[in-house]
């Protein structure tokens, strides 16, 4: 009995000793840090100062970091905050036994806040710091005031008192904090072991700084930042650069401005920070005076040419087809008019087209300035715009069917007549209407030009959209310059009335399509009620204009003919046509899902689309639902991901803009041999899709 008691007592002593040793080790390795600091007047921000326990007595240094937590939508700034904002600072002059406190700045991101570009961080950010002490064996008292600026739609500067005491020689590394410090340091740009060739040229006349950098591994999606320690550099603001890549050489051109007049950077020392998918580096550069032979102007001219071609192609896209009836009537009725009248009518139509593009550019510019989402066709995400367009197409369609005629007030008609107006305002309105109806279509060359415009300056935005307007208006401008061309068109006759009926019905079909696009915005019963009211109104007006008997007979013919066509089609479809296969199932768009699928060796086909995008529908019917693409998308190892941009979606918008795209459709294929993706053209073929899939899989290299 006694021996058992002794055994239990010994076990208890050993257990207690082990617990004490473990507790002492845990206490010794615990990190030294301040509590989380916050200001009740500004709760979106929390911060703390942490020591990792890592020391270097030979250098007299202690490792630590400042951690900042930012609520969603809030951002803080880099050491050079950009056009707005204030860099965080820490005043530690009241500290004891502390010689220096050095910040290490992680690579920043660019943000647009109310049209002003800022440079900084969002979410949880860690700033690694190095403390240099006077005496390693004596206590260090860190008494500092952290001044931190944070912004969302408003900017707030908040002060946080940092109070921390420790003895450097008694610090022990804390595993989790050492790991977090190392991870944060990996995001800090540093000078490469083998410096690449880098050069900076300052052009005083253009007020631009051009930096060229050559890297052996080449470039993928680089971004560059300029800052420095001299007053001339600190007082200057460097806009987002225009980047050109030629082989392994990167050329970045920065527009430079200053609140203190025209800056002069010749002879100044600057820091060039470059970040890319496989690169994070910082270079000291001495700026030389010189003249920049910029490729920007050439790019603008090239994009303007693409805009002209893209706008011209819009005339034959299906989005504009319902408006062709109005255009055709304009051309055919112009034959017996004077050349002067013909010229001014077509110039008015051209002016309407160009003015509509200017109006779109103005709205996009305002949205861009306010920090909102911008893109080609985004107005079709608005219920108000869809309802307005549905009402307009209904009115124009009924007008072309002869159900009523839009007339100006007599006083206004007299005023226009006395000034030889001849209804030019109507031609102007036709041009604007055709443009607005064309925006859900993407044409070849148009997407490239629009992306350049939306990513560039406001002047470039206006310039490119002017090119789009002139391109779409080009056929009417040609007739305005050469009015005699109208004699080449068919002579007016009874066939014109029949064509107006056809185009009127097409316009009404467009109204139905626009109403279906309202389904994500309005309750279904509201759409059905609106449609029934519109049908009843058209039938009532048709009876008043053409008589009940004619309308009844025509309606019966249409109903019986339609039923017969459907019946015959269902009975003979397998003989004359191949019906479309069932719609495939798609995963919702997620960058994480794409990366995970590619990491597992799968091939990913991404389709970014919208219900209002006519080009998207054409691509699906012509290619995605046809062989061999339909079967290829169902093969083992194939992942289908779709982004729906029918209504505003921040995830889809961010994804598009990460590839420099501002509209749909956008299709891209990822795979083990193409982890960065292979973008497809706006209008693609089955061969292009199959080639991209094989290339992404890696089969193109082996087969």
Secondary structure as UniProt FT lines:
FT   HELIX           2..29
FT   STRAND          32..33
FT   STRAND          37..39
FT   TURN            40..41
FT   STRAND          42..56
FT   TURN            57..60
FT   STRAND          61..70
FT   TURN            72..73
FT   STRAND          75..82
FT   STRAND          89..91
FT   TURN            93..94
FT   STRAND          98..103
FT   STRAND          109..113
FT   TURN            114..115
FT   STRAND          116..122
FT   STRAND          124..133
FT   TURN            136..137
FT   STRAND          139..151
FT   STRAND          155..167
FT   HELIX           168..170
FT   HELIX           175..185
FT   TURN            186..187
FT   STRAND          198..203
FT   TURN            204..207
FT   STRAND          208..214
FT   TURN            216..217
FT   STRAND          223..227
FT   HELIX           231..234
FT   STRAND          236..238
FT   STRAND          242..246
FT   TURN            247..248
FT   STRAND          249..258
FT   TURN            259..260
FT   TURN            266..267
FT   STRAND          269..276
FT   TURN            277..278
FT   STRAND          279..289
FT   HELIX           296..313
FT   HELIX           314..316
FT   HELIX           318..321
FT   TURN            322..323
FT   HELIX           324..332
FT   TURN            333..336
FT   HELIX           339..369
FT   TURN            370..371
FT   TURN            376..377
FT   HELIX           378..381
FT   HELIX           383..400
FT   TURN            401..402
FT   HELIX           410..418
FT   TURN            419..420
FT   TURN            422..423
FT   HELIX           424..438
FT   TURN            439..440
FT   TURN            444..445
FT   HELIX           446..455
FT   HELIX           458..481
FT   HELIX           483..488
FT   HELIX           494..517
FT   HELIX           518..520
FT   HELIX           524..546
FT   HELIX           548..576
FT   STRAND          587..588
FT   HELIX           591..599
FT   TURN            600..601
FT   STRAND          603..609
FT   TURN            611..612
FT   HELIX           614..619
FT   HELIX           620..624
FT   TURN            627..628
FT   HELIX           629..632
FT   TURN            633..634
FT   TURN            636..637
FT   STRAND          638..644
FT   HELIX           650..658
FT   TURN            659..660
FT   STRAND          666..671
FT   TURN            672..673
FT   STRAND          674..679
FT   HELIX           686..697
FT   HELIX           699..702
//
